[in-house]
């Protein structure tokens, strides 16, 4: 999770093992990365593929925001 600092990464690791919602979002994030990497190997993208990539990137960004919020809330409550 490149978008997190060290403390946030530690909290995220704990959440992956203890919070089903966070775990689900995290695995969706990984799946989106996997799909996007397949597109990156193609020399040419159709308009539909370009649209799909844009939608996936927006979904990934939203997931990042949600994970950051969960981490922030957890950090504040538990004073990590």
N, C-alpha and C positions, 0 to 999 in steps of 0.2 A: 504494500500500500504506500506508494510513493508520495501520496498527497498528505501523509501524516508525519508529524514529528516523532521523535523517539518515545516520549511519554504516551502520546496518543496510540502509537503502535502497540505498546505494552497493554494498554487498556483494551484495544481492539482484540488482541490475542485472548485476553480473558473473556471478552464478550462473545467471541466465536464459540467458546466452549460452554458458555452459560446462558446466552440469550438467543432463543430460537429465531426471533425476528431479525436480529443483527446477523446471525449466521446465514439466514436466507438471503438477505440483501448482499452480503459478502460473496456468497456463491453465485448470485446473479451477476455481480460485478466481474468475477472471474470468467463466467461463461461469455459475457459480452466481450471481454478482452480476447478470448479464444476466437470468437466469431470475427471480430475486427481484424485479427491477425491473418485470418484466411483471406480477407478482402485485400490486405496489403500486398499479397503475393501476386495479385492479378495485374497484368499489364494494362488492362482497359476495364473500366467499369461502365455498366449500362446506367441510364438515368434511374432505373428502379433500384439498382444496387447503391447508387449514390444517395438516394432517398433513404434506403435502409440504414446505411452507415450514419447518416445524420441523425436518424431516430435513435439508433443504438447509442451514439455518443451523448445525446440528450438524456437518455435513460441512465446511462452510466454516470453522468454528471449529477443527476438527481439523486442517484444512489449514494454517490460520494457525499453530497450535502446531508442526506439523512444519516449516514454513518457518522459523519463529523458531529452532528447534533446529538446523537445518542452517546457518543464518546464524551462530548462536552458535558452533557447532563450527568453522566456516570462519574466523571472526574470531579465535578462540582459537589455532587452528593457524597462521594467517598473520599474526597480530598487526596487524590492520587498525586 
